[in-house]
Protein backbone atom coordinates (compact mmCIF):
# COMPACT_ATOMS: atom_id res chain seq x y z
CA UNK A 1 0.00 0.00 0.00
CA UNK A 2 1.35 3.45 -0.94
CA UNK A 3 2.33 5.79 1.88
CA UNK A 4 -0.06 8.50 0.70
CA UNK A 5 -3.00 6.10 0.91
CA UNK A 6 -1.88 4.90 4.35
CA UNK A 7 -1.65 8.47 5.63
CA UNK A 8 -5.03 9.35 4.10
CA UNK A 9 -6.78 6.33 5.61
CA UNK A 10 -5.02 6.86 8.94
CA UNK A 11 -6.08 10.52 8.99
CA UNK A 12 -9.69 9.56 8.24
CA UNK A 13 -9.51 6.88 10.95
CA UNK A 14 -8.21 9.37 13.53
CA UNK A 15 -10.91 11.91 12.62
CA UNK A 16 -13.61 9.24 12.90
CA UNK A 17 -12.09 8.10 16.19
CA UNK A 18 -12.20 11.67 17.52
CA UNK A 19 -15.83 12.11 16.45
CA UNK A 20 -16.72 8.72 17.95
CA UNK A 21 -15.14 9.81 21.26
CA UNK A 22 -17.09 13.10 21.19
CA UNK A 23 -20.43 11.36 20.56
CA UNK A 24 -19.66 8.80 23.27
CA UNK A 25 -18.75 11.43 25.87
CA UNK A 26 -21.67 13.74 25.03
CA UNK A 27 -24.23 11.00 25.71
CA UNK A 28 -23.92 11.00 29.57
CA UNK A 29 -24.41 14.77 29.57
CA UNK A 30 -27.85 14.47 27.96
CA UNK A 31 -28.75 11.43 30.06
CA UNK A 32 -27.90 13.47 33.16
CA UNK A 33 -30.12 16.27 31.88
CA UNK A 34 -32.94 13.74 31.41
CA UNK A 35 -32.52 12.61 35.03
CA UNK A 36 -32.75 16.21 36.22
CA UNK A 37 -36.01 16.58 34.27
CA UNK A 38 -37.57 13.69 36.20
CA UNK A 39 -36.53 14.48 39.79
CA UNK A 40 -39.56 14.53 42.08
CA UNK A 41 -42.75 12.50 42.04
CA UNK A 42 -44.97 15.30 40.76
CA UNK A 43 -42.27 17.26 38.99
CA UNK A 44 -41.41 15.21 35.87
CA UNK A 45 -40.91 17.21 32.67
CA UNK A 46 -41.74 14.53 30.10
CA UNK A 47 -41.11 16.87 27.17
CA UNK A 48 -37.62 17.62 28.45
CA UNK A 49 -36.95 13.96 29.21
CA UNK A 50 -38.01 12.87 25.72
CA UNK A 51 -35.93 15.61 24.05
CA UNK A 52 -32.81 14.64 26.00
CA UNK A 53 -33.33 10.95 25.29
CA UNK A 54 -33.81 11.68 21.56
CA UNK A 55 -30.48 13.48 21.46
CA UNK A 56 -28.84 10.64 23.43
CA UNK A 57 -30.31 8.10 20.99
CA UNK A 58 -28.97 10.03 17.99
CA UNK A 59 -25.55 10.22 19.64
CA UNK A 60 -25.61 6.45 20.24
CA UNK A 61 -26.47 5.92 16.56
CA UNK A 62 -23.72 8.27 15.39
CA UNK A 63 -21.25 6.58 17.73
CA UNK A 64 -22.19 3.16 16.31
CA UNK A 65 -21.56 4.30 12.72
CA UNK A 66 -18.32 6.12 13.57
CA UNK A 67 -16.98 3.18 15.60
CA UNK A 68 -17.74 0.88 12.65
CA UNK A 69 -15.88 3.23 10.29
CA UNK A 70 -12.90 3.34 12.66
CA UNK A 71 -12.79 -0.47 12.69
CA UNK A 72 -13.13 -0.63 8.89
CA UNK A 73 -10.42 1.92 8.09
CA UNK A 74 -8.10 0.66 10.84
CA UNK A 75 -8.32 -2.82 9.35
CA UNK A 76 -7.52 -1.48 5.88
CA UNK A 77 -4.52 0.45 7.22
CA UNK A 78 -3.23 -2.52 9.24
CA UNK A 79 -3.66 -5.03 6.42
CA UNK A 80 -2.10 -2.64 3.90
CA UNK A 81 0.91 -1.77 6.05
CA UNK A 82 1.60 -5.38 7.04
CA UNK A 83 1.14 -6.49 3.42
CA UNK A 84 3.74 -3.92 2.33
CA UNK A 85 6.00 -5.06 5.16
CA UNK A 86 5.76 -8.67 3.95
CA UNK A 87 6.61 -7.56 0.40
CA UNK A 88 9.56 -5.54 1.68
CA UNK A 89 10.75 -8.51 3.76
CA UNK A 90 10.47 -10.92 0.83
CA UNK A 91 12.30 -8.54 -1.51
CA UNK A 92 15.03 -7.99 1.10
CA UNK A 93 15.54 -11.71 1.72
CA UNK A 94 15.91 -12.27 -2.02
CA UNK A 95 18.76 -9.74 -2.04
CA UNK A 96 20.58 -11.10 0.99
CA UNK A 97 23.85 -12.99 0.57
CA UNK A 98 23.50 -16.74 0.09
CA UNK A 99 25.43 -17.15 3.32
CA UNK A 100 22.56 -15.71 5.35
CA UNK A 101 20.12 -18.36 4.18
CA UNK A 102 22.78 -21.04 4.62
CA UNK A 103 23.24 -20.14 8.29
CA UNK A 104 19.68 -19.34 9.42
CA UNK A 105 16.73 -21.64 10.01
CA UNK A 106 14.33 -21.55 7.07
CA UNK A 107 11.48 -22.42 9.42
CA UNK A 108 12.27 -19.39 11.58
CA UNK A 109 12.28 -17.13 8.51
CA UNK A 110 8.91 -18.59 7.46
CA UNK A 111 7.62 -17.94 10.98
CA UNK A 112 8.50 -14.27 10.60
CA UNK A 113 6.52 -14.13 7.37
CA UNK A 114 3.46 -15.84 8.81
CA UNK A 115 3.17 -15.60 12.61
CA UNK A 116 5.11 -12.41 13.25
CA UNK A 117 3.38 -10.45 10.51
CA UNK A 118 -0.03 -11.51 11.89
CA UNK A 119 0.94 -10.38 15.40
CA UNK A 120 2.04 -7.02 13.97
CA UNK A 121 -1.34 -6.81 12.22
CA UNK A 122 -3.22 -7.46 15.48
CA UNK A 123 -1.03 -5.07 17.45
CA UNK A 124 -1.40 -2.29 14.90
CA UNK A 125 -5.18 -2.74 14.77
CA UNK A 126 -5.39 -2.52 18.56
CA UNK A 127 -3.13 0.52 18.57
CA UNK A 128 -5.34 2.40 16.10
CA UNK A 129 -8.77 1.34 17.37
CA UNK A 130 -8.21 1.13 21.13
CA UNK A 131 -5.20 3.21 22.09
CA UNK A 132 -5.84 6.27 19.90
CA UNK A 133 -9.59 6.19 20.58
CA UNK A 134 -8.89 5.68 24.28
CA UNK A 135 -6.70 8.79 24.40
CA UNK A 136 -9.48 10.88 22.86
CA UNK A 137 -12.03 9.53 25.36
CA UNK A 138 -9.70 10.24 28.30
CA UNK A 139 -9.04 13.84 27.22
CA UNK A 140 -12.65 14.72 26.38
CA UNK A 141 -14.15 13.04 29.46
CA UNK A 142 -11.57 14.85 31.64
CA UNK A 143 -12.74 18.16 30.16
CA UNK A 144 -16.38 17.39 31.00
CA UNK A 145 -15.45 16.22 34.52
CA UNK A 146 -13.60 19.48 35.20
CA UNK A 147 -16.62 21.43 33.96
CA UNK A 148 -18.84 19.60 36.48
CA UNK A 149 -16.65 19.50 39.61
CA UNK A 150 -12.93 20.17 39.97
CA UNK A 151 -12.41 18.41 43.31
CA UNK A 152 -13.96 15.11 42.16
CA UNK A 153 -11.94 15.31 38.94
CA UNK A 154 -8.71 15.76 40.89
CA UNK A 155 -9.56 12.60 42.89
CA UNK A 156 -10.05 10.59 39.68
CA UNK A 157 -6.89 11.91 38.02
CA UNK A 158 -4.77 11.56 41.18
CA UNK A 159 -5.18 7.79 41.03
CA UNK A 160 -4.07 7.56 37.37
CA UNK A 161 -0.29 7.40 38.12
CA UNK A 162 -0.83 4.22 40.12
CA UNK A 163 -2.58 2.63 37.12
CA UNK A 164 0.14 3.93 34.77
CA UNK A 165 3.01 2.63 36.89
CA UNK A 166 1.38 -0.81 37.07
CA UNK A 167 0.83 -0.93 33.31
CA UNK A 168 4.34 0.35 32.59
CA UNK A 169 5.99 -2.31 34.72
CA UNK A 170 3.82 -4.99 33.15
CA UNK A 171 4.60 -3.78 29.61
CA UNK A 172 8.35 -3.79 30.29
CA UNK A 173 8.40 -7.37 31.58
CA UNK A 174 5.86 -8.74 29.11
CA UNK A 175 7.80 -7.37 26.09
CA UNK A 176 10.82 -9.51 26.95
CA UNK A 177 8.62 -12.57 27.37
CA UNK A 178 6.82 -11.95 24.07
CA UNK A 179 10.18 -11.65 22.30
CA UNK A 180 11.24 -14.98 23.76
CA UNK A 181 7.87 -16.49 22.86
CA UNK A 182 8.25 -15.52 19.20
CA UNK A 183 11.83 -16.80 19.08
CA UNK A 184 10.72 -20.20 20.40
CA UNK A 185 7.79 -20.24 17.96
CA UNK A 186 10.26 -19.68 15.12
CA UNK A 187 12.44 -22.52 16.41
CA UNK A 188 9.41 -24.82 16.54
CA UNK A 189 8.51 -23.90 12.96
CA UNK A 190 12.04 -24.70 11.81
CA UNK A 191 12.07 -28.01 13.69
CA UNK A 192 8.73 -29.09 12.23
CA UNK A 193 9.85 -28.20 8.69
CA UNK A 194 13.09 -30.11 9.17
CA UNK A 195 11.35 -33.22 10.48
CA UNK A 196 8.69 -33.23 7.76
CA UNK A 197 11.33 -32.77 5.05
CA UNK A 198 13.37 -35.68 6.41
CA UNK A 199 10.59 -37.93 7.63
CA UNK A 200 11.98 -40.97 5.81
CA UNK A 201 15.28 -40.70 7.67
CA UNK A 202 13.47 -40.36 10.98
CA UNK A 203 11.63 -43.58 10.30
CA UNK A 204 14.70 -45.38 8.96
CA UNK A 205 16.77 -44.62 12.06
CA UNK A 206 13.87 -45.01 14.51
CA UNK A 207 14.18 -41.45 15.76
CA UNK A 208 10.44 -40.74 15.92
CA UNK A 209 10.44 -40.71 19.71
CA UNK A 210 13.46 -38.39 19.81
CA UNK A 211 11.73 -36.01 17.39
CA UNK A 212 8.54 -36.09 19.45
CA UNK A 213 10.50 -35.50 22.65
CA UNK A 214 12.32 -32.50 21.18
CA UNK A 215 9.07 -31.02 19.87
CA UNK A 216 7.32 -31.56 23.21
CA UNK A 217 10.21 -29.87 25.04
CA UNK A 218 10.05 -26.84 22.75
CA UNK A 219 6.26 -26.76 22.92
CA UNK A 220 6.35 -26.96 26.73
CA UNK A 221 8.84 -24.09 26.83
CA UNK A 222 6.61 -22.08 24.49
CA UNK A 223 3.57 -22.74 26.69
CA UNK A 224 5.52 -21.80 29.81
CA UNK A 225 6.76 -18.51 28.37
CA UNK A 226 3.31 -17.75 26.92
CA UNK A 227 1.61 -18.41 30.25
CA UNK A 228 4.09 -16.18 32.07
CA UNK A 229 3.59 -13.39 29.52
CA UNK A 230 -0.19 -13.62 29.82
CA UNK A 231 -0.02 -13.87 33.63
CA UNK A 232 2.06 -10.72 33.93
CA UNK A 233 -0.14 -8.87 31.40
CA UNK A 234 -3.27 -9.95 33.27
CA UNK A 235 -2.03 -8.41 36.55
CA UNK A 236 -2.86 -4.95 35.23
CA UNK A 237 -6.61 -5.48 34.93
CA UNK A 238 -7.49 -6.42 38.55
CA UNK A 239 -5.04 -3.81 39.87
CA UNK A 240 -6.63 -1.00 37.89
CA UNK A 241 -10.11 -2.16 38.87
CA UNK A 242 -9.20 -1.92 42.57
CA UNK A 243 -7.98 1.62 41.95
CA UNK A 244 -11.23 2.38 40.10
CA UNK A 245 -13.36 1.09 42.96
CA UNK A 246 -11.47 3.30 45.41
CA UNK A 247 -12.10 6.19 43.03
CA UNK A 248 -15.86 5.47 42.91
CA UNK A 249 -16.07 5.37 46.73
CA UNK A 250 -14.35 8.74 47.03
CA UNK A 251 -16.50 10.22 44.26
CA UNK A 252 -19.62 8.99 46.08
CA UNK A 253 -18.57 10.71 49.31
CA UNK A 254 -17.54 13.99 47.70
CA UNK A 255 -20.53 13.87 45.33
CA UNK A 256 -23.00 13.52 48.18
CA UNK A 257 -21.40 16.51 49.87
CA UNK A 258 -21.51 18.50 46.61
CA UNK A 259 -25.21 17.76 46.09
CA UNK A 260 -26.04 18.88 49.64
CA UNK A 261 -23.72 21.87 50.00
CA UNK A 262 -22.87 23.12 46.49
CA UNK A 263 -26.12 22.52 44.65
CA UNK A 264 -24.75 19.86 42.29
CA UNK A 265 -27.72 18.16 40.64
CA UNK A 266 -28.25 14.40 40.78
CA UNK A 267 -28.22 14.33 36.98
CA UNK A 268 -24.78 15.98 36.80
CA UNK A 269 -23.49 13.66 39.52
CA UNK A 270 -24.73 10.71 37.43
CA UNK A 271 -23.02 12.20 34.35
CA UNK A 272 -19.80 12.65 36.31
CA UNK A 273 -19.81 9.02 37.45
CA UNK A 274 -20.28 7.96 33.80
CA UNK A 275 -17.39 10.22 32.77
CA UNK A 276 -15.15 8.79 35.48
CA UNK A 277 -15.93 5.30 34.15
CA UNK A 278 -15.16 6.43 30.60
CA UNK A 279 -11.95 8.06 31.83
CA UNK A 280 -10.86 4.90 33.65
CA UNK A 281 -11.95 2.35 31.03
CA UNK A 282 -8.98 2.86 28.65
CA UNK A 283 -6.63 2.33 31.60
CA UNK A 284 -8.53 -0.82 32.60
CA UNK A 285 -8.24 -2.18 29.07
CA UNK A 286 -4.66 -1.03 28.76
CA UNK A 287 -3.28 -4.42 29.82
CA UNK A 288 -5.02 -6.33 27.02
CA UNK A 289 -4.16 -3.67 24.45
CA UNK A 290 -0.56 -3.43 25.63
CA UNK A 291 -0.21 -7.22 25.52
CA UNK A 292 -1.12 -7.26 21.82
CA UNK A 293 0.85 -4.13 21.01
CA UNK A 294 3.92 -5.52 22.81
CA UNK A 295 3.58 -8.84 21.00
CA UNK A 296 3.37 -6.91 17.73
CA UNK A 297 6.38 -4.82 18.69
CA UNK A 298 8.41 -7.93 19.52
CA UNK A 299 7.45 -9.41 16.14
CA UNK A 300 8.35 -6.17 14.37
CA UNK A 301 11.80 -6.29 15.97
CA UNK A 302 12.25 -9.85 14.67
CA UNK A 303 11.34 -8.73 11.15
CA UNK A 304 13.50 -5.60 11.41
CA UNK A 305 16.41 -7.83 12.43
CA UNK A 306 16.25 -9.32 8.92
CA UNK A 307 15.62 -5.97 7.22
CA UNK A 308 18.74 -4.58 8.91
CA UNK A 309 20.91 -7.37 7.50
CA UNK A 310 23.25 -5.89 4.85
CA UNK A 311 22.28 -6.71 1.29
CA UNK A 312 24.43 -8.74 -1.05
CA UNK A 313 27.24 -6.49 -2.25
CA UNK A 314 26.96 -5.71 -5.93
CA UNK A 315 28.49 -3.54 -8.61
CA UNK A 316 25.93 -1.85 -10.87
CA UNK A 317 28.24 -1.94 -13.89
CA UNK A 318 26.65 -4.12 -16.58
CA UNK A 319 29.03 -5.77 -19.03
CA UNK A 320 28.55 -8.63 -21.46
CA UNK A 321 31.10 -11.37 -20.86
CA UNK A 322 31.97 -13.91 -23.56
CA UNK A 323 33.00 -16.48 -20.97
CA UNK A 324 36.01 -17.70 -22.92
CA UNK A 325 38.88 -17.50 -20.42
CA UNK A 326 38.44 -18.03 -16.67
CA UNK A 327 41.24 -17.37 -14.20
CA UNK A 328 41.72 -17.50 -10.44
CA UNK A 329 44.62 -15.45 -9.10
CA UNK A 330 45.84 -16.08 -5.53
CA UNK A 331 42.25 -16.46 -4.27
CA UNK A 332 41.61 -16.79 -0.55
CA UNK A 333 38.21 -17.34 1.04
CA UNK A 334 36.71 -18.23 4.42
CA UNK A 335 33.13 -18.84 5.54
CA UNK A 336 34.12 -17.94 9.10
CA UNK A 337 36.60 -15.12 9.68
CA UNK A 338 39.96 -16.46 10.74
CA UNK A 339 39.29 -19.96 9.40
CA UNK A 340 40.37 -19.92 5.72
CA UNK A 341 38.95 -22.63 3.46
CA UNK A 342 40.36 -21.69 0.03
CA UNK A 343 44.03 -20.73 0.24
CA UNK A 344 46.24 -19.15 -2.44
CA UNK A 345 44.27 -20.69 -5.32
CA UNK A 346 45.53 -19.84 -8.80
CA UNK A 347 44.54 -21.44 -12.11
CA UNK A 348 43.80 -20.57 -15.74
CA UNK A 349 41.06 -22.23 -17.78
CA UNK A 350 41.21 -22.12 -21.58
CA UNK A 351 38.10 -21.59 -23.76
CA UNK A 352 35.78 -24.61 -24.20
CA UNK A 353 37.67 -26.58 -21.58
CA UNK A 354 35.91 -29.34 -19.71
CA UNK A 355 36.99 -28.82 -16.11
CA UNK A 356 36.32 -31.43 -13.44
CA UNK A 357 36.60 -30.58 -9.75
CA UNK A 358 37.21 -33.55 -7.46
CA UNK A 359 38.22 -34.18 -3.88
CA UNK A 360 36.93 -35.52 -0.58
CA UNK A 361 33.93 -34.07 1.26
CA UNK A 362 34.69 -30.61 2.64
CA UNK A 363 37.62 -30.05 0.29
CA UNK A 364 36.06 -26.89 -1.19
CA UNK A 365 34.70 -28.24 -4.49
CA UNK A 366 31.26 -26.59 -4.37
CA UNK A 367 32.79 -23.54 -2.72
CA UNK A 368 34.84 -23.00 -5.86
CA UNK A 369 31.61 -22.92 -7.90
CA UNK A 370 29.98 -20.54 -5.39
CA UNK A 371 32.91 -18.16 -5.75
CA UNK A 372 32.82 -18.32 -9.55
CA UNK A 373 29.14 -17.35 -9.55
CA UNK A 374 29.77 -14.78 -6.79
CA UNK A 375 27.29 -16.35 -4.41
CA UNK A 376 30.08 -15.55 -1.95
CA UNK A 377 32.74 -12.86 -2.25
CA UNK A 378 36.39 -13.78 -1.92
CA UNK A 379 38.56 -12.42 0.90
CA UNK A 380 41.49 -11.57 -1.35
CA UNK A 381 42.89 -12.20 -4.82
CA UNK A 382 40.78 -12.03 -7.97
CA UNK A 383 38.58 -14.13 -10.23
CA UNK A 384 38.42 -13.00 -13.84
CA UNK A 385 36.43 -13.89 -16.95
CA UNK A 386 37.99 -12.70 -20.21
CA UNK A 387 40.38 -10.60 -18.11
CA UNK A 388 37.54 -8.76 -16.37
CA UNK A 389 37.63 -8.87 -12.56
CA UNK A 390 34.25 -10.17 -11.37
CA UNK A 391 34.27 -7.61 -8.55
CA UNK A 392 34.11 -4.83 -11.16
CA UNK A 393 30.86 -5.95 -12.85
CA UNK A 394 27.33 -6.64 -11.68
CA UNK A 395 26.37 -10.09 -10.47
CA UNK A 396 23.66 -10.10 -13.14
CA UNK A 397 26.38 -9.81 -15.79
CA UNK A 398 28.27 -12.72 -14.23
CA UNK A 399 25.26 -14.99 -13.92
CA UNK A 400 24.06 -14.20 -17.43
CA UNK A 401 27.31 -15.85 -18.51
CA UNK A 402 26.53 -19.12 -16.75
CA UNK A 403 23.96 -21.89 -16.70
CA UNK A 404 23.82 -24.16 -13.67
CA UNK A 405 22.48 -27.63 -12.85
CA UNK A 406 22.51 -28.57 -9.17
CA UNK A 407 22.60 -31.92 -7.41
CA UNK A 408 19.01 -31.54 -6.19
CA UNK A 409 16.81 -30.56 -9.15
CA UNK A 410 14.45 -27.73 -8.21
CA UNK A 411 11.18 -27.26 -10.07
CA UNK A 412 8.50 -24.88 -8.85
CA UNK A 413 4.76 -25.45 -8.86
CA UNK A 414 3.66 -24.55 -12.37
CA UNK A 415 3.77 -25.92 -15.90
CA UNK A 416 6.77 -27.68 -17.43
CA UNK A 417 6.86 -24.83 -19.97
CA UNK A 418 7.18 -22.23 -17.19
CA UNK A 419 9.93 -24.22 -15.50
CA UNK A 420 12.05 -24.63 -18.63
CA UNK A 421 11.63 -20.94 -19.55
CA UNK A 422 12.39 -19.82 -16.01
CA UNK A 423 15.78 -18.39 -16.97
CA UNK A 424 14.60 -16.96 -20.30
CA UNK A 425 10.88 -16.20 -20.21
CA UNK A 426 10.82 -14.67 -23.70
CA UNK A 427 12.26 -17.78 -25.39
CA UNK A 428 10.29 -19.27 -28.28
CA UNK A 429 8.63 -22.66 -28.06
CA UNK A 430 10.89 -23.87 -30.86
CA UNK A 431 13.96 -23.06 -28.78
CA UNK A 432 12.36 -24.80 -25.81
CA UNK A 433 11.68 -27.92 -27.90
CA UNK A 434 15.27 -27.96 -29.15
CA UNK A 435 16.91 -27.77 -25.70
CA UNK A 436 14.46 -30.36 -24.38
CA UNK A 437 15.57 -32.71 -27.15
CA UNK A 438 19.21 -32.04 -26.26
CA UNK A 439 18.46 -32.73 -22.59
CA UNK A 440 16.62 -35.93 -23.52
CA UNK A 441 13.25 -35.05 -21.99
CA UNK A 442 11.25 -33.94 -25.06
CA UNK A 443 9.80 -37.37 -25.87
CA UNK A 444 8.80 -37.91 -22.25
CA UNK A 445 7.08 -34.52 -22.06
CA UNK A 446 5.22 -35.10 -25.34
CA UNK A 447 3.91 -38.41 -23.96
CA UNK A 448 2.06 -36.56 -21.19
CA UNK A 449 -1.60 -35.63 -21.66
CA UNK A 450 -0.97 -31.89 -21.55
CA UNK A 451 2.62 -32.11 -22.80
CA UNK A 452 4.51 -28.88 -21.97
CA UNK A 453 1.44 -27.47 -20.22
CA UNK A 454 1.48 -30.30 -17.68
CA UNK A 455 1.35 -28.92 -14.16
CA UNK A 456 4.19 -29.88 -11.86
CA UNK A 457 2.85 -30.63 -8.40
CA UNK A 458 4.23 -29.12 -5.21
CA UNK A 459 7.74 -30.52 -4.60
CA UNK A 460 7.50 -32.17 -8.06
CA UNK A 461 5.95 -35.34 -6.63
CA UNK A 462 4.38 -36.30 -9.96
CA UNK A 463 7.69 -36.45 -11.90
CA UNK A 464 10.58 -38.84 -11.33
CA UNK A 465 13.95 -37.58 -10.09
CA UNK A 466 15.63 -38.36 -13.42
CA UNK A 467 13.00 -36.48 -15.44
CA UNK A 468 13.22 -33.52 -13.06
CA UNK A 469 16.97 -33.38 -13.57
CA UNK A 470 16.60 -33.47 -17.37
CA UNK A 471 14.10 -30.61 -17.21
CA UNK A 472 16.57 -28.55 -15.15
CA UNK A 473 19.24 -29.34 -17.76
CA UNK A 474 16.89 -28.07 -20.49
CA UNK A 475 16.35 -24.93 -18.41
CA UNK A 476 20.12 -24.36 -18.17
CA UNK A 477 20.58 -24.97 -21.91
CA UNK A 478 17.82 -22.53 -22.87
CA UNK A 479 19.77 -19.69 -21.29
CA UNK A 480 22.50 -20.56 -23.83
CA UNK A 481 25.28 -19.32 -21.56
CA UNK A 482 28.92 -19.76 -22.64
CA UNK A 483 29.78 -21.40 -19.30
CA UNK A 484 27.85 -24.29 -17.81
CA UNK A 485 28.23 -25.49 -14.23
CA UNK A 486 27.23 -28.96 -13.05
CA UNK A 487 27.41 -29.33 -9.28
CA UNK A 488 27.27 -33.11 -8.67
CA UNK A 489 24.30 -33.10 -11.02
CA UNK A 490 24.08 -36.90 -11.29
CA UNK A 491 25.18 -38.07 -7.83
CA UNK A 492 21.62 -38.72 -6.60
CA UNK A 493 20.51 -40.66 -9.71
CA UNK A 494 20.46 -44.37 -10.39
CA UNK A 495 23.18 -45.82 -12.64
CA UNK A 496 21.02 -46.13 -15.79
CA UNK A 497 19.66 -42.58 -15.52
CA UNK A 498 23.11 -41.27 -14.69
CA UNK A 499 24.62 -42.86 -17.80
CA UNK A 500 21.89 -41.34 -19.95
CA UNK A 501 22.38 -37.86 -18.48
CA UNK A 502 26.16 -38.17 -18.72
CA UNK A 503 25.78 -38.80 -22.46
CA UNK A 504 23.68 -35.62 -22.63
CA UNK A 505 26.38 -33.70 -20.76
CA UNK A 506 29.04 -34.85 -23.22
CA UNK A 507 27.12 -33.23 -26.09
CA UNK A 508 26.26 -29.96 -24.34
CA UNK A 509 29.82 -29.45 -23.02
CA UNK A 510 31.34 -29.60 -26.50
CA UNK A 511 30.32 -26.00 -27.26
CA UNK A 512 30.83 -24.47 -23.82
CA UNK A 513 33.40 -24.03 -21.12
CA UNK A 514 32.18 -26.36 -18.42
CA UNK A 515 32.86 -26.82 -14.73
CA UNK A 516 31.52 -29.89 -13.02
CA UNK A 517 31.89 -31.13 -9.49
CA UNK A 518 32.16 -34.90 -9.51
CA UNK A 519 32.03 -37.57 -6.85
CA UNK A 520 32.38 -40.59 -9.14
CA UNK A 521 35.79 -40.34 -10.78
CA UNK A 522 34.65 -42.52 -13.69
CA UNK A 523 32.84 -39.44 -15.02
CA UNK A 524 35.96 -37.24 -15.19
CA UNK A 525 38.35 -39.43 -17.19
CA UNK A 526 37.87 -37.54 -20.48
CA UNK A 527 38.06 -34.06 -18.88
CA UNK A 528 40.56 -31.56 -20.29
CA UNK A 529 41.53 -30.44 -16.80
CA UNK A 530 40.96 -32.10 -13.45
CA UNK A 531 41.32 -29.89 -10.38
CA UNK A 532 42.07 -31.91 -7.26
CA UNK A 533 41.01 -30.12 -4.08
CA UNK A 534 42.01 -30.97 -0.53
CA UNK A 535 41.50 -28.86 2.60
CA UNK A 536 40.59 -25.85 0.49
CA UNK A 537 43.72 -25.97 -1.63
CA UNK A 538 44.35 -26.99 -5.22
CA UNK A 539 46.92 -29.73 -4.68
CA UNK A 540 47.00 -31.33 -8.15
CA UNK A 541 46.04 -30.26 -11.65
CA UNK A 542 46.11 -32.03 -15.01
CA UNK A 543 44.25 -34.54 -17.15
CA UNK A 544 43.50 -38.10 -16.06
CA UNK A 545 46.62 -39.69 -17.55
CA UNK A 546 48.93 -37.03 -16.13
CA UNK A 547 47.47 -37.29 -12.64
CA UNK A 548 47.52 -41.08 -12.62
CA UNK A 549 51.17 -41.01 -13.68
CA UNK A 550 52.01 -38.77 -10.72
CA UNK A 551 50.61 -41.42 -8.34
CA UNK A 552 49.55 -38.67 -5.95
CA UNK A 553 46.31 -37.90 -4.15
CA UNK A 554 44.16 -38.23 -7.30
CA UNK A 555 45.67 -41.65 -8.00
CA UNK A 556 44.77 -42.69 -4.45
CA UNK A 557 41.16 -41.45 -4.82
CA UNK A 558 40.75 -43.13 -8.18
CA UNK A 559 42.10 -46.48 -7.06
CA UNK A 560 39.83 -46.41 -3.98
CA UNK A 561 36.79 -46.43 -6.29
CA UNK A 562 37.94 -49.24 -8.59
C-alpha positions, 0 to 999 in steps of 0.5 A: 500500500502506498504511503499517501494512501496509508496516511489518508486512511489513517487521517480519516480513521483518527478523525472518525475516532475523535468524532466517535469519542465526542459522541460517546462522551456527550451521551452521559451529559444528555442522560444526566439532563434527562434525570434532572427533568424527572426528579420529584414524584410530581415534577417530571418534565416529560417533554424535556426527558423525551428531548434529552433521550432523543439526542442521546439516541442520535448520539448512540447511533452516530457513535455506532456508525463512527466506531464501525468506520474506525474499525473498517479503516483501521483494518484497511490500514493494518492489512495494507501496512503489514502487506507492504512489510511482507513484500519488503521482507520478501524482496530484502531476503531475495537480495541477501547474501547466500550465506545468510540463508545457509546459516539461518533456520528456514522455518524461523524465517517462514515464521516471521513471514506468517506468525510475526506479521499476523501479530504485527497486524493485530497489534497495529489494529489494537493501537489504532482502534483502542489506544488512539480512541482511548486517548481521545475519550480520556481527554474529552471526558476529563474536560467534562469532569472538570466542567462539572466539579474540579475536586472530584476530577482531581480525585479521579486523576490523582489515582491515574499514576498508580494505574500507569506505573502498574501498566508500565511495569507490566509492559516492560516485563511482558515485552521480553517474554513476548520476544522470547515467545516468538523466538521459540515459535520460530524454532518450533517452525524450523524443527517441524519443517526439518522433520517433515522434510526428512521424515523418511530418515526419521523412520529409517533410524527409529528417531520418531520418539526423539523427534517427538521428545524435542518437539514436546520440550520446545512446545512446553517451553513455548507454553511456559513462556506464553503463560508467564507473559499472559499472567504478567499482562493480566495483573494490570486489569485487577489492579486498575479495577481496585484503583477504580473502585477506590475512586468510585467510593471517594466520588460517592462521598464527595458527590453527596457533599456537593449535592447537599452543599454546592447545589450539584444536581443528581443528573450531573453527579450521574453524568460525572460518574459515567465520565469517570468510568469512561476516563478509567476504562482505557486504563482498565483495558490497557493491559489487554491492548498493551499485551497485543501491542507488545507482542506486535512490537516484539514481532516487528523487531524480529522482522526488522532484524532481517531488514537490517541485515546488509544486502548482497554487495553488488556492482551496478556496472553491466558488461557482457562477458563472452566467458572464454577465459576463466582465471583464479589469481591467488584467491583466498576465502573463508566462511568464518573469519579467521578460518580460511577454506580456500588458500592461495588458489591460482589457475587458468582455464582455456576456452571450451575446456571441460573442467572437473573438480574432485576431492573428498567431502569438505575439500572446497569443491562446491565452494569453488563454484559458489565463488565463480558465480559470486554467491560468496565474495572472496577475501582476497585475490581475484577471479576473472572472466575474459580478463575482467575482474568479477568484482568490477561488474554486476552479479547479473552480468556474471550470472548471465554468462553461466547456466547451472544444474545442481545436485538436487533438481528444483522445479516450482509449482507450475507448468513444465513450460514455465519451468524450462523458460524460467531463466529466459521467459521470452524464449520461443517454443521452438527453442524450448523444444530444441533444448528439451531434445538435447536434454533428452526429456522432449519425448517424455514430455510429449507423452504426457496428456498436456505435454509442456502445459502439464502442471508440476505438483508441489515438490514435483511429486508427480515427476521422477527424479531423473525427469526432473533433472533433465528438465533442469538441464533443459532450463540451463541450456535454454539460457545458452550461456557460454559457461555451464556449471554442473554441481554433482548433477548426477550423484543422486541418480540411479546408474542407468539414468546417470549414464543417460544424463552423462551422455547428454552432458558430453554433447552440451559441453562440446560448445561451452566451457564447463565446470563440473563437481564430480564424486564418481571419478569414472565421469571425469576421465575424459576431462581436459583439466581435473582440479584436485582439491584438498582442505581448500587448496588446489593440490594437483592439476592435469588430465587423467593420464597425467594425474595417474602417472604422478601417483599422488592424491588423485591416483589414491582417490581413483584407485579407492573407487575401482 
